[in-house]
Amino acid sequence: MKKKKDEKLSVNDLIIEEAVKQFKEGKIKNSLDVEDYLDSLLQPLMQKLLDVELENHLDYSKYEHNKKCKADKTDIAVKSTEDKRNFRNGHCKSKTVKTKYGNIKIKTPRDRNATFSPIIIEKGQTKLTGFEDKCIALYAKGISLRDIERTLNEIYGVKINKDDISRLIASVSEEVDAWKSRKLSPMYVFTYADCLYIPIKDDITTSKKAVYIIIGVNTEGYKEILGLWIDDTESGSFWSNVFEDLKERGVEDILYMCSDGIAGFKGSLERVFPRTQSQRCVVHLVRTIYSLCPKKDVKEIIADYKRIYTSSSLDEANFHLDVFKKKYGTSQRKIVKKAEEFMQYLEPLFELPAEIRVCIYTTNSIESVNSALRKVTRGKGAFPSESAVYKILFLRIRELSEKWNKPIKNWKTIREQLISLFGDRFLKYIKL
């Protein structure tokens, strides 16, 4: 019976019970001993939470390393650079963190790619404060309300339940509305459109809806996410509304728009931004080729196809296409047919300088963003509303945007090339 009773005890009850036991044994004699006892509990808890955060960042537990390696090998052709073979890499040197219960020593776990930024105890942080901000940050990471409730109650000694957390998260709605309607720059040089699918409840039914995202590079070379739009169709009217929304928020011109050939997209773009050059996303072309490849030949075929779209000129691309056709024309006719079809989308790229070309066909920016957004929505089941989806994605986007604090690679060269290509159309929006 005692075992059954203990199983029902809360974490706090067990902590108190152990403290009483130590008091009776003379191990706790005064308030300083109580602080020492709480300190002894807090350190392993914080260490465990940091490890869980890293698991969430890597999207696999430390016991799933082999599984991750296998996935990386099979998905190498289509995964973004940021997601390739990123594993644990030990811990940083221990640091002392001040808490309301005393000082604790923490070792922050590291990842191989150095992309992990912990929330519980941030890089350079030496004091635990602001549980409200951490609550929102953890929610943005995709951690459940119940888990946030449990961990923050124990860390801060403040009774905060999931209903309180829900109300706190609800306050983000005003920020979301302000972000969705904020003013944008008058010109964007490069823009990228893509989508992810998220299950959302609608009355009594649940369906996967497309969440569209557009990322832009402004005339200073900085990336920013222009907006999120949710819809279960890809109609021309939907995209007309999206582009009109951008226009109403201050966008006057876009030089290049890269997408994956979404239905109704190109026609709507031409109506609202008639001078914008529409470009098919090369990553999506590669994915189509990849989907047709036999598993045993996928690496070789993708490597051969890469020689085509990364060529330095159209003549070189056609040469590699001919080689590709001769090599696979008999054994992989569907793949060869697609490679020939896709040349119409690649040809315009070779009219551009190499630095601009790379910016258009290398869509790592939006691919890495989508990967981060998928992590906070994966495994959560159906969301209760579109509003809930906007909130969690906005919080994650806000976190990601804070890291975009410098222009894109080769921006000075690209800037001069854009001046040469577009003249006054570009010049009137920049500071010389």
DRENKOLBA-103495 format. One record per residue: x, y, z of N, C-alpha, C in turn. Coordinates in pm, whole numbers, padded with zeros to 5 digits, always signed. Example, Ala and Ser with C-alpha at 12.3 -4.5 7.8 and 13.67 -1.06 7.14 Angstrom:
<nodes>
+01319-00569+00780+01230-00450+00780+01320-00330+00780+01285-00225+00708+01367-00106+00714+01290+00003+00787
</nodes>
This chain:
<nodes>
+00083-00121+00000+00000+00000+00000+00087+00126+00000+00198+00119+00072+00283+00235+00080+00340+00272-00057+00378+00168-00135+00429+00192-00268+00326+00262-00355+00200+00218-00345+00094+00278-00423+00073+00423-00385+00085+00453-00256+00069+00590-00208+00181+00678-00260+00305+00626-00256+00420+00703-00302+00412+00737-00449+00354+00645-00525+00342+00668-00668+00253+00788-00699+00161+00822-00607+00070+00932-00629+00126+01065-00579+00238+01059-00508+00297+01181-00457+00350+01268-00571+00332+01400-00558+00387+01492-00657+00537+01507-00634+00603+01569-00731+00746+01594-00717+00774+01680-00595+00690+01783-00574+00709+01871-00459+00693+01795-00328+00595+01703-00322+00575+01623-00201+00698+01539-00170+00756+01479-00273+00875+01397-00254+00993+01480-00206+01005+01602-00260+01113+01692-00217+01097+01727-00069+00973+01761-00031+00945+01796+00110+00969+01676+00200+00921+01560+00158+00938+01439+00237+01085+01408+00263+01166+01423+00159+01310+01398+00174+01373+01503+00265+01329+01628+00255+01382+01734+00341+01351+01706+00488+01227+01661+00517+01189+01627+00654+01276+01513+00706+01299+01414+00620+01383+01302+00658+01524+01349+00696+01581+01435+00614+01715+01484+00642+01718+01571+00768+01608+01642+00794+01598+01722+00917+01600+01633+01040+01523+01524+01033+01517+01430+01145+01653+01363+01168+01727+01344+01062+01857+01281+01073+01967+01380+01111+01931+01508+01124+02027+01609+01164+02111+01665+01053+02077+01630+00928+02152+01681+00814+02111+01823+00777+01986+01859+00809+01937+01996+00789+01912+02056+00926+01986+02164+00957+01977+02224+01090+01930+02369+01087+01949+02437+00973+01912+02577+00965+01877+02614+00821+01847+02744+00799+01805+02790+00666+01916+02772+00562+02041+02784+00606+02152+02765+00513+02157+02621+00463+02127+02528+00552+02122+02388+00511+02007+02362+00414+01894+02435+00434+01781+02422+00342+01821+02469+00202+01893+02583+00196+01941+02633+00068+02036+02535+00001+02123+02475+00082+02215+02375+00028+02139+02256-00028+02033+02216+00043+01952+02102-00002+01883+02135-00135+01821+02253-00145+01757+02294-00269+01859+02307-00382+01977+02358-00348+02084+02370-00445+02119+02233-00502+02126+02134-00417+02162+01999-00461+02057+01940-00555+01932+01982-00542+01826+01937-00632+01827+02015-00764+01854+02144-00754+01843+02231-00870+01950+02201-00975+02070+02174-00930+02179+02152-01025+02152+02035-01121+02120+01915-01069+02091+01805-01164+01967+01830-01249+01867+01903-01192+01748+01935-01270+01782+02024-01388+01860+02131-01362+01898+02222-01468+01984+02153-01572+02074+02067-01525+02161+01994-01617+02078+01904-01709+01978+01837-01651+01891+01750-01729+01811+01830-01833+01760+01947-01792+01682+02030-01883+01766+02078-02000+01891+02113-01976+01980+02152-02084+02002+02037-02182+02018+01917-02128+02034+01801-02214+01909+01775-02298+01791+01794-02238+01664+01776-02310+01650+01883-02419+01692+02005-02388+01689+02112-02488+01774+02075-02609+01892+02019-02584+01979+01979-02695+01914+01867-02775+01849+01772-02708+01776+01666-02777+01670+01726-02869+01598+01825-02817+01494+01891-02896+01554+01962-03017+01670+02025-02997+01739+02095-03106+01785+01999-03214+01842+01884-03173+01892+01786-03268+01782+01699-03325+01668+01696-03254+01552+01616-03296+01580+01467-03285+01664+01426-03192+01682+01285-03160+01746+01274-03022+01714+01166-02949+01773+01145-02818+01912+01086-02832+01988+01087-02722+02124+01036-02729+02128+00888-02758+02015+00820-02743+02009+00677-02772+01969+00648-02916+01942+00755-02993+01899+00738-03131+02005+00783-03231+02133+00785-03189+02241+00834-03273+02251+00755-03403+02246+00626-03394+02257+00542-03513+02142+00565-03609+02021+00584-03552+01905+00611-03634+01923+00741-03711+01978+00844-03642+02002+00973-03705+02103+00961-03817+02210+00888-03791+02313+00869-03893+02254+00806-04019+02170+00703-03998+02108+00635-04111+02020+00730-04191+01941+00814-04120+01852+00910-04186+01931+01010-04267+02045+01056-04209+02127+01154-04278+02183+01097-04408+02218+00968-04405+02275+00907-04523+02173+00899-04636+02048+00870-04602+01945+00855-04704+01888+00987-04752+01896+01091-04670+01836+01219-04705+01938+01322-04747+02063+01283-04769+02172+01376-04792+02148+01469-04910+02070+01425-05007+02051+01506-05126+01954+01620-05107+01868+01610-05009+01762+01709-04999+01761+01785-04869+01836+01743-04772+01836+01814-04645+01922+01938-04654+01886+02040-04582+01965+02162-04578+02095+02135-04506+02194+02222-04532+02326+02206-04474+02320+02204-04322+02230+02286-04265+02221+02297-04120+02179+02167-04054+02105+02083-04125+02051+01962-04065+02140+01840-04086+02248+01852-04165+02328+01737-04198+02421+01700-04085+02403+01578-04031+02498+01516-03941+02541+01609-03828+02445+01664-03760+02472+01747-03643+02450+01662-03519+02555+01638-03443+02548+01549-03328+02599+01619-03202+02588+01550-03091+02645+01598-02966+02796+01612-02975+02848+01707-02899+02992+01730-02901+03042+01765-02760+03002+01682-02663+03048+01702-02526+02981+01820-02458+03054+01881-02366+03002+01995-02288+03104+02108-02286+03054+02229-02268+03141+02343-02244+03200+02334-02103+03299+02414-02078+03357+02422-01944+03249+02468-01846+03246+02408-01728+03142+02440-01630+03146+02588-01590+03027+02642-01562+03017+02781-01517+02925+02787-01396+02943+02891-01315+02862+02911-01196+02744+03002-01229+02624+02957-01192+02502+03033-01216+02437+03066-01082+02404+03193-01061+02338+03237-00939+02188+03211-00948+02130+03152-00843+01988+03128-00836+01936+03179-00702+01805+03179-00686+01748+03222-00558+01780+03123-00446+01827+03004-00482+01863+02902-00383+02013+02892-00361+02091+02975-00430+02235+02967-00418+02300+02948-00553+02428+02925-00555+02502+02907-00679+02504+02759-00719+02495+02735-00850+02505+02600-00902+02605+02599-01017+02671+02487-01036+02765+02470-01147+02697+02392-01259+02705+02446-01380+02637+02390-01496+02737+02370-01609+02723+02257-01679+02798+02234-01801+02700+02233-01919+02710+02332-02005+02620+02341-02119+02662+02242-02227+02569+02156-02272+02604+02063-02380+02627+02135-02512+02712+02078-02596+02744+02137-02725+02703+02045-02838+02678+02105-02955+02656+02026-03076+02769+02051-03174+02789+01958-03267+02902+01964-03359+02901+02090-03443+02781+02135-03487+02772+02251-03576+02767+02384-03502+02769+02378-03369+02767+02500-03287+02645+02586-03314+02529+02522-03337+02404+02594-03364+02309+02593-03245+02345+02520-03138+02258+02507-03022+02266+02630-02934+02150+02693-02908+02141+02808-02819+02039+02777-02710+02082+02736-02590+01988+02697-02485+01902+02812-02438+01782+02778-02392+01688+02876-02341+01690+02880-02189+01690+02762-02126+01685+02754-01980+01797+02835-01917+01919+02812-01962+02033+02894-01922+02105+02934-02049+02088+03058-02092+02143+03103-02218+02294+03118-02213+02354+03124-02331+02498+03145-02339+02536+03278-02274+02632+03274-02185+02676+03393-02114+02592+03429-01993+02478+03361-01972+02391+03391-01859+02449+03334-01730+02450+03414-01626+02502+03371-01497+02401+03388-01384+02275+03420-01420+02172+03439-01319+02037+03396-01375+01959+03323-01296+01827+03277-01338+01721+03381-01302+01663+03444-01404+01557+03543-01384+01456+03534-01497+01344+03604-01482+01248+03622-01589+01179+03495-01635+01108+03427-01545+01046+03301-01582+00937+03321-01688+00877+03441-01691+00775+03465-01794+00835+03457-01934+00949+03522-01953+01015+03516-02082+01058+03375-02118+01106+03301-02018+01148+03164-02043+01030+03076-02077+00918+03104-02015+00796+03031-02043+00761+03042-02192+00763+03164-02243+00732+03189-02383+00838+03127-02474+00964+03140-02433+01073+03085-02513+01064+02933-02524+01033+02866-02413+01018+02721-02414+00900+02678-02500+00791+02754-02493+00675+02726-02578+00712+02736-02725+00792+02837-02757+00838+02854-02895+00925+02738-02940+00993+02674-02847+01075+02557-02878+00991+02433-02902+00861+02440-02873+00774+02326-02894+00754+02239-02772+00796+02287-02654+00778+02212-02531+00635+02229-02482+00573+02120-02435+00433+02122-02397+00408+02210-02274+00283+02258-02259+00247+02341-02145+00267+02265-02015+00233+02136-02014+00247+02056-01892+00393+02044-01850+00483+02023-01947+00625+02014-01916+00680+02149-01869+00632+02258-01930+00674+02390-01884+00629+02413-01741+00504+02376-01712+00450+02388-01576+00538+02315-01476+00570+02191-01506+00647+02109-01413+00787+02166-01389+00856+02200-01495+00994+02244-01480+01007+02382-01417+00923+02475-01459+00932+02610-01404+00888+02618-01259+00789+02537-01221+00750+02532-01079+00867+02490-00993+00942+02392-01041+01052+02340-00962+01173+02433-00965+01196+02499-01078+01311+02587-01091+01295+02715-01010+01177+02777-01022+01158+02909-00963+01084+02909-00830+01030+02797-00792+00957+02793-00666+00829+02875-00669+00780+02904-00789+00658+02983-00807+00549+02890-00858+00433+02893-00794+00323+02808-00838+00261+02868-00963+00288+02805-01074+00233+02849-01202+00183+02725-01275+00055+02720-01303+00000+02602-01369-00017+02627-01518-00057+02521-01589-00065+02533-01734-00172+02632-01779-00275+02655-01696-00375+02756-01731-00314+02896-01727-00230+02921-01624-00160+03050-01616-00066+03067-01735+00001+02958-01770+00092+02963-01884+00015+02990-02012-00101+02926-02025-00186+02948-02143-00225+03095-02156-00260+03157-02041-00296+03299-02043-00177+03385-02081-00060+03345-02033+00061+03417-02067+00089+03407-02217+00076+03286-02271+00096+03266-02414-00008+03343-02495-00132+03347-02442-00240+03418-02512-00206+03566-02531-00128+03622-02439-00090+03763-02450-00002+03788-02572+00053+03681-02627+00136+03692-02746+00052+03729-02869-00079+03704-02863-00167+03731-02977-00156+03874-03027-00147+03970-02933-00134+04109-02973-00004+04132-03051+00104+04067-03007+00231+04078-03077+00221+04017-03216+00150+03904-03226+00132+03838-03355+00058+03930-03452-00050+03992-03405-00129+04081-03490-00045+04200-03537+00035+04255-03446+00119+04369-03482+00225+04328-03583+00281+04208-03565+00383+04157-03657+00325+04133-03796+00205+04077-03803+00142+04045-03931+00106+04171-04010+00084+04282-03941+00043+04405-04009+00153+04511-04014+00273+04476-03970+00381+04575-03963+00423+04623-04101+00482+04741-04107+00532+04797-04232+00656+04722-04278+00668+04705-04409+00782+04637-04468+00866+04734-04549+00984+04690-04590+01070+04773-04674+01007+04792-04812+01036+04905-04879+00975+04929-05012+01026+04835-05121+01147+04781-05106+01199+04687-05205+01266+04568-05137+01247+04451-05199+01320+04330-05160+01391+04275-05282+01515+04241-05265+01599+04195-05375+01566+04050-05410+01575+03963-05312+01542+03822-05328+01429+03786-05232+01334+03710-05280+01229+03658-05193+01209+03509-05222+01172+03436-05118+01154+03292-05128+01021+03253-05066+00943+03177-05137+00812+03132-05088+00810+02980-05077+00757+02931-04967+00746+02787-04946+00633+02763-04847+00607+02635-04816+00500+02606-04721+00530+02481-04642+00463+02466-04529+00461+02342-04454+00316+02312-04419+00286+02185-04394+00148+02144-04369+00130+02106-04222+00028+02164-04160+00003+02145-04017-00143+02108-03996-00171+02003-03916-00311+01968-03888-00377+02070-03796-00491+02121-03837-00563+02223-03761-00710+02183-03752-00766+02195-03633-00907+02162-03612-00995+02273-03666-01105+02232-03724-01203+02326-03776-01340+02275-03736-01397+02333-03628-01520+02282-03567-01496+02139-03520-01558+02040-03588-01544+01902-03543-01448+01822-03632-01401+01882-03739-01312+01812-03831-01168+01863-03815-01076+01781-03860-00935+01817-03859-00878+01796-03998-00805+01893-04048-00745+01881-04180-00608+01948-04180-00523+01899-04269-00392+01961-04283-00402+02084-04372-00361+02196-04317-00363+02320-04392-00221+02364-04424-00209+02431-04537-00079+02481-04578-00049+02613-04507+00068+02621-04447+00116+02745-04387+00226+02799-04478+00197+02907-04547+00290+02964-04644+00378+03069-04575+00502+03069-04613+00599+03161-04556+00679+03227-04668+00703+03356-04655+00785+03429-04752+00900+03496-04676+01021+03470-04721+01141+03533-04667+01196+03630-04770+01239+03746-04727+01293+03846-04817+01433+03890-04776+01510+03935-04874+01639+03999-04849+01624+04144-04893+01643+04238-04799+01619+04379-04831+01739+04441-04902+01730+04571-04930+01834+04639-05007+01962+04662-04927+01963+04625-04801+02084+04629-04720+02147+04491-04705+02081+04391-04765+02136+04256-04762+02092+04172-04644+01999+04223-04563+01954+04151-04445+01827+04069-04474+01825+03949-04416+01707+03863-04430+01600+03900-04329+01476+03882-04369+01365+03894-04275+01246+03812-04326+01165+03766-04235+01045+03691-04271+00931+03791-04289+00877+03796-04411+00776+03896-04444+00639+03862-04388+00610+03733-04376+00479+03699-04321+00449+03550-04327+00338+03515-04261+00282+03380-04264+00137+03391-04309+00095+03296-04390-00043+03293-04437-00091+03149-04436-00210+03125-04386-00266+02990-04375-00385+02977-04468-00385+02867-04545-00496+02842-04637-00494+02695-04675-00610+02642-04713-00616+02502-04756-00630+02491-04908-00605+02601-04976-00607+02601-05123-00482+02671-05173-00455+02654-05301-00345+02725-05365-00399+02800-05486-00512+02867-05464-00579+02934-05574-00511+03066-05608-00541+03112-05728-00488+03240-05770-00537+03354-05682-00663+03345-05638-00718+03451-05553-00645+03458-05420-00607+03341-05366-00532+03340-05240-00400+03413-05256-00326+03380-05362-00196+03443-05380-00209+03590-05417-00313+03626-05485-00337+03768-05511-00354+03844-05381-00425+03783-05285-00444+03846-05154-00312+03858-05078-00227+03755-05089-00096+03758-05023-00012+03873-05077-00003+03882-05210+00080+03986-05270+00021+04125-05247-00111+04136-05246-00175+04264-05215-00146+04303-05070-00142+04206-04982-00107+04230-04843+00033+04290-04832+00129+04231-04906+00265+04284-04906+00267+04429-04957+00188+04455-05061+00184+04588-05119+00125+04689-05021+00017+04651-04954-00046+04739-04856+00046+04770-04740+00138+04680-04711+00232+04700-04600+00361+04769-04643+00361+04819-04767+00471+04907-04808+00564+04855-04914+00549+04730-04958+00638+04676-05060+00600+04732-05197+00694+04799-05261+00670+04859-05392+00727+04776-05506+00835+04702-05479+00901+04628-05587+00977+04508-05529+00982+04401-05607+01058+04281-05574+01135+04241-05700+01265+04218-05687+01344+04184-05805+01328+04038-05844+01345+03947-05748+01337+03804-05775+01247+03736-05672+01161+03648-05721+01077+03567-05632+01098+03421-05667+01144+03344-05570+01174+03203-05590+01068+03117-05520+01010+03021-05594+00908+02933-05537+00919+02795-05601+00831+02704-05561+00837+02567-05612+00728+02537-05716+00682+02640-05785+00580+02618-05885+00440+02600-05828+00409+02669-05719+00279+02661-05653+00168+02705-05748+00058+02632-05748-00055+02664-05836-00107+02806-05810-00129+02880-05916-00184+03015-05905-00084+03121-05863+00040+03079-05834+00140+03170-05780+00191+03269-05884+00241+03215-05997+00307+03299-06096+00212+03402-06156+00091+03360-06190-00005+03453-06249-00040+03567-06155-00059+03536-06027-00091+03638-05927+00026+03734-05907+00146+03679-05906+00265+03762-05892+00277+03860-06007+00252+03813-06128+00262+03900-06246+00159+04012-06243+00041+03987-06185-00062+04090-06177-00028+04197-06074+00027+04158-05960+00052+04252-05852+00192+04314-05861+00292+04234-05896+00429+04281-05913+00478+04239-06052+00433+04309-06155+00458+04265-06294+00604+04261-06334+00690+04337-06268+00831+04341-06307+00917+04237-06233+00858+04166-06141+00933+04068-06063+00965+03944-06145+01090+03901-06140+01131+03780-06211+01102+03658-06124+01014+03570-06173+00978+03448-06102+01076+03336-06137+01123+03265-06034+01220+03159-06054+01179+03034-05977+01182+02919-06044+01156+02792-05976+01268+02758-05881+01233+02710-05764+01329+02673-05661+01405+02547-05703+01537+02555-05711+01618+02442-05754+01613+02328-05655+01604+02360-05526+01596+02256-05423+01476+02163-05448+01363+02223-05487+01245+02141-05514+01261+02059-05642+01335+02112-05740+01365+02033-05858+01448+01911-05822+01547+01932-05737+01633+01823-05692+01552+01718-05616+01458+01765-05533+01375+01671-05458+01291+01583-05550+01243+01642-05660+01166+01563-05755+01254+01454-05817+01374+01490-05858+01469+01392-05911+01497+01284-05806+01520+01329-05685+01550+01239-05574+01439+01137-05551+01314+01181-05560+01200+01092-05535+01190+00981-05638+01251+00999-05755+01245+00899-05861+01365+00803-05859+01463+00833-05774+01586+00755-05773+01572+00623-05697+01625+00514-05752+01639+00391-05674+01734+00416-05557+01706+00360-05442+01785+00386-05322+01933+00358-05343+01962+00252-05412+02101+00213-05429+02180+00309-05518+02111+00387-05601+02178+00477-05695+02160+00624-05661+02090+00656-05552+02048+00794-05526+02167+00890-05515+02272+00852-05444+02386+00942-05426+02452+00976-05559+02473+00874-05641+02540+00893-05769+02456+00980-05862+02327+00953-05870+02239+01028-05960+02230+01174-05918+02211+01198-05790+02200+01335-05741+02330+01411-05762+02442+01345-05740+02572+01410-05762+02590+01447-05909+02547+01359-05999+02556+01388-06143+02462+01502-06182+02343+01504-06123+02248+01611-06155+02297+01746-06102+02364+01744-05988+02418+01868-05930+02515+01936-06025+02590+01858-06103+02685+01916-06198+02614+02003-06301+02487+01972-06328+02411+02050-06427+02377+02188-06371+02307+02192-06255+02258+02321-06207+02365+02407-06140+02481+02349-06108+02590+02430-06052+02695+02466-06157+02666+02443-06283+02759+02479-06390+02782+02629-06394+02893+02669-06451+02928+02811-06457+02863+02883-06575+02810+02806-06671+02746+02866-06789+02642+02770-06843+02557+02822-06933+02454+02739-06995+02516+02631-07083+02623+02665-07154+02691+02566-07238+02744+02450-07154+02803+02483-07041+02854+02379-06951+02740+02295-06895+02628+02359-06861+02511+02288-06810+02456+02190-06914+02449+02236-07041+02401+02149-07148+02496+02031-07170+02625+02057-07156+02723+01949-07168+02699+01841-07062+02682+01886-06935+02658+01790-06827+02522+01720-06842+02425+01792-06900+02295+01730-06927+02310+01618-07029+02389+01641-07135+02413+01537-07236+02480+01415-07174+02578+01439-07087+02645+01329-07017+02545+01252-06931+02458+01328-06863+02355+01269-06777+02261+01181-06859+02219+01229-06975+02126+01156-07061+02189+01027-07114+02316+01033-07153+02385+00916-07204+02402+00810-07095+02427+00856-06974+02452+00764-06863+02325+00696-06815+02213+00772-06811+02090+00720-06750+01973+00707-06848+01998+00735-06975+01889+00738-07073+01814+00607-07086+01882+00495-07064+01818+00364-07076+01763+00315-06943+01842+00328-06839+01805+00271-06708+01710+00359-06628+01717+00492-06648+01636+00584-06568+01567+00687-06658+01476+00639-06742+01413+00726-06841+01329+00837-06777+01256+00806-06669+01174+00907-06602+01260+01020-06547+01373+00984-06489+01463+01084-06433+01521+01173-06542+01563+01111-06652+01618+01187-06764+01514+01282-06822+01390+01234-06833+01282+01318-06884+01261+01441-06797+01265+01421-06664+01250+01533-06571+01368+01629-06580+01488+01576-06593+01606+01660-06605+01598+01749-06728+01549+01692-06839+01530+01770-06962+01423+01876-06943+01313+01838-06879+01202+01931-06854+01246+02048-06766+01327+02019-06667+01368+02121-06570+01468+02222-06625+01526+02195-06741+01621+02290-06798+01558+02424-06826+01428+02427-06856+01360+02553-06882+01364+02645-06759+01369+02583-06640+01375+02662-06517+01518+02702-06480+01615+02625-06529+01755+02652-06498+01816+02754-06593+01770+02756-06718+01832+02843-06819+01839+02990-06779+01732+03050-06721+01742+03192-06682+01852+03219-06580+01886+03119-06498+01988+03138-06396+02125+03170-06455+02155+03109-06570+02287+03124-06628+02308+03259-06696+02203+03341-06702+02215+03478-06750+02261+03572-06639+02268+03521-06517+02300+03603-06401+02442+03579-06353+02503+03678-06286+02633+03657-06224+02627+03543-06121+02737+03478-06101+02742+03359-06015+02691+03388-05875+02728+03503-05817+02688+03535-05679+02537+03549-05665+02473+03612-05764+02327+03626-05762+02260+03491-05788+02317+03417-05881+02262+03286-05915+02256+03196-05792+02362+03195-05715+02367+03112-05594+02258+03154-05495+02236+03284-05483+02132+03334-05392+01994+03283-05430+01972+03265-05559+01841+03223-05606+01821+03073-05594+01920+02994-05638+01897+02850-05635+01935+02784-05502+02014+02851-05421+02045+02798-05290+01946+02854-05190+01842+02779-05162+01734+02826-05075+01752+02777-04931+01878+02770-04884+01904+02723-04749+01833+02807-04644+01816+02938-04675+01751+03027-04579+01612+02977-04543+01529+02956-04643+01392+02915-04614+01385+02768-04575+01478+02686-04627+01479+02546-04588+01511+02530-04440+01609+02606-04390+01645+02599-04250+01535+02655-04161+01467+02760-04208+01354+02815-04133+01242+02712-04123+01207+02650-04235+01102+02549-04234+01137+02433-04143+01264+02393-04143+01308+02286-04055+01286+02323-03908+01320+02447-03873+01302+02494-03735+01154+02501-03698+01070+02542-03792+00927+02551-03765+00865+02412-03751+00911+02318-03832+00860+02180-03822+00891+02120-03686+01007+02154-03630+01046+02099-03501+00950+02140-03390+00896+02262-03395+00807+02307-03287+00663+02265-03309+00631+02211-03426+00494+02166-03452+00484+02014-03460+00596+01947-03482+00596+01802-03496+00556+01734-03366+00471+01631-03377+00434+01551-03261+00334+01616-03167+00276+01728-03204+00180+01798-03118+00035+01764-03149+00016+01680-03254-00121+01651-03294-00183+01771-03361-00316+01773-03365-00386+01882-03431-00391+02006-03341-00366+02122-03400-00377+02248-03327-00523+02290-03318-00562+02352-03206-00705+02385-03187-00756+02494-03279-00667+02575-03334-00709+02687-03419-00591+02738-03499-00622+02819-03601-00516+02884-03676-00439+02982-03588-00510+03044-03493-00446+03138-03402-00334+03071-03323-00358+02948-03277-00257+02875-03201-00134+02848-03287-00156+02818-03415-00045+02793-03507+00036+02921-03527-00034+03033-03549+00035+03160-03567+00123+03192-03445+00072+03167-03325+00146+03203-03204+00276+03125-03191+00267+02992-03205+00387+02912-03184+00489+02938-03294+00442+02959-03418+00535+02987-03526+00596+03126-03513+00516+03223-03471+00567+03359-03451+00678+03360-03345+00655+03291-03235+00755+03288-03129+00886+03227-03177+00875+03122-03256+00997+03060-03311+01063+03152-03414+00984+03218-03497+01037+03311-03596+01109+03427-03528+01050+03479-03421+01113+03588-03347+01250+03548-03296+01259+03427-03248+01386+03375-03198+01487+03360-03312+01444+03308-03426+01532+03290-03540+01581+03424-03595+01491+03521-03602+01523+03651-03661+01630+03725-03584+01636+03702-03454+01737+03768-03371+01879+03731-03412+01894+03617-03479+02027+03571-03520+02070+03629-03655+01976+03691-03728+02009+03746-03859+02060+03889-03844+02180+03900-03796+02235+04032-03763+02347+04077-03856+02359+04012-03972+02457+04057-04069+02408+04026-04210+02457+04099-04311+02410+04078-04448+02444+03938-04500+02377+03898-04608+02404+03769-04669+02545+03765-04727+02594+03649-04753+02730+03630-04804+02750+03702-04937+02868+03765-04953+02906+03837-05076+02814+03954-05108+02756+04016-05005+02658+04120-05031+02715+04240-05107+02837+04283-05074+02896+04399-05143+02907+04373-05293+02950+04254-05330+02961+04219-05472+02823+04212-05536+02729+04149-05467+02592+04136-05518+02531+04275-05538+02554+04364-05445+02500+04499-05453+02547+04569-05580+02675+04559-05611+02728+04620-05732+02671+04555-05857+02651+04425-05852+02591+04355-05966+02447+04396-05989+02373+04417-05881+02234+04460-05892+02225+04602-05948+02318+04687-05911+02323+04823-05967+02344+04815-06119+02435+04725-06160+02464+04709-06302+02344+04652-06378+02273+04557-06318+02161+04490-06385+02035+04574-06388+02006+04647-06278+01876+04713-06266+01884+04866-06264+02000+04922-06254+02017+05067-06260+01930+05142-06160+01855+05242-06212+01774+05328-06126+01665+05252-06050+01618+05141-06108+01514+05063-06041+01562+05017-05903+01688+04985-05892+01747+04944-05765+01806+05063-05689+01871+05154-05763+01941+05266-05701+01851+05355-05616+01727+05374-05660+01639+05467-05588+01601+05417-05449+01630+05290-05420+01595+05234-05289+01715+05213-05197+01834+05251-05241+01952+05226-05160+02022+05355-05123+02105+05344-05019+02186+05456-04975+02327+05437-05026+02376+05532-05104+02511+05525-05160+02613+05587-05066
</nodes>
